[in-house]
Amino acid sequence: MPDNTTPSADQPSTEPAIRIGGLQHSFGEGELRKQVLFDNELEVARGEIVIMTGPSGSGKTTLLTLIGTLRTVQAGSLNVLGCELRGASARRLIDLRRQIGFIFQAHNLFESLSAYQNVKMAMELVGVAPSEMKPRATEMLSRVGLEHRIHYKPAELSGGQKQRVAISRGLIHRPRLILADEPTAALDEKSGRDVVTLFQELATREQVTVLMVTHDNRILDVADRIVNMVDGRIKSNVLVKESAKICEFIKGCSVFTQLTPRTLTQVADQMVPEKVAAGSVIIRQGEPGDKFYLIRHGEVDVIVEKDGTDQTVASLGEGDFFGEAALLTGEPRNATIRAKTDASLYWLGNEVFQTVMRTSASFEEELRKSLFERQ
């Protein structure tokens, strides 16, 4: 079987930086074998900043090390920067690692080398021209506030300063993908903010993708996407700005008006995206109601059959919604909804809706209040 094509810097931006399909992983052999990752699916676009959260032991670091080629893919698909890792040759993996910046909790600095020398070694490994090394290392160490500690050895640095050297070393070769495990854990608020601001600049200016495992709530605001892992499974995968927009839309629906922001977000996270072509019938009058719909982009017509003829009684657009009455009461649809243009929708199915109700007492209580107020 031919080897994969070597990834290149001009890879089309439409291709995800990371694509995971059915990924599983286990440790140990025989009776001691323990599965730690279960059928995970995830796509991360180029230039995205993704924060991965979850309790200790949930599989976050294992997933991070698989993406970074530090462990071998056992089952499922894992594609990083255009390279399928399962079955990839050693040469392919070496080439790929040169495009990844690693930042881990353990600093792993060489104690006999200065901050500058530790960073310089990372450049030597990827073939940076000798004439570029000193100015590039000086600039990077200055960016993280170590301009006066460039020639200090690790024993002369605090824990936070060592972490900033490790961050500089992970970024110095201008990687296309940054994998960071608790990068701000040892840093004070200002230093942590400086580091994530640097991540944001790289993501925006150079389309660098950043995947961070963190418990640091101070930096959640930089995330384009927040992924939560529990017991080896990705339990939620939320595009932050998109989720906020959905919340803004659905809180305009009388059913959801009384919900707290936390519960509103819980509902938004359960909604499923769907694209429909112009002319498509989305729901039909008289059929059972099983979904609540929100229009993200495009327009739809509301059509009511009366005296054997169809009458368009309204048109709905971005931010409008339909189907909520049938979802709550179980009564048949009282109108047909047809896409007037190509449209992007989000829907919430009755089964998931009922699950949210059962698992959230606050949701059920607020929903009852909302329904009561409609009487």
VENTAPE-V687503 format. One line per field, one symbol per residue. psi: psi as a letter, one per 20 degrees, with the letter a starting at -180 (. if undefined). A space follows every 10 residues. Layout:
psi = ???
This chain:
psi = pqqqppqrhk ppiipqhpop okpqqqqrqc hipppipolq pqppqpjqop pprrrpjijg hggghghjji qppgqapopp ljpohojqrh gghggghijp pporgphlqo hiqrgghghh hhhhhjkpph higghggggg hhhjkkhjjh jqrhijqrgh hghhghgghh ihjmqippop olhjhjqrgg gghhghhggg gggghjkppp oppqjoiijh iiphqppppp ljqohqnpog hgghgggggh iiphhjhiqq hghghgghhi qpqppqqpip pgqppiqqpj qpqpogqaqq qoppppkjqp poiqqqapir rrihghhhhj qqpjrpppph rpqprpqoqh ghghggghio hhggghgggg hgii.
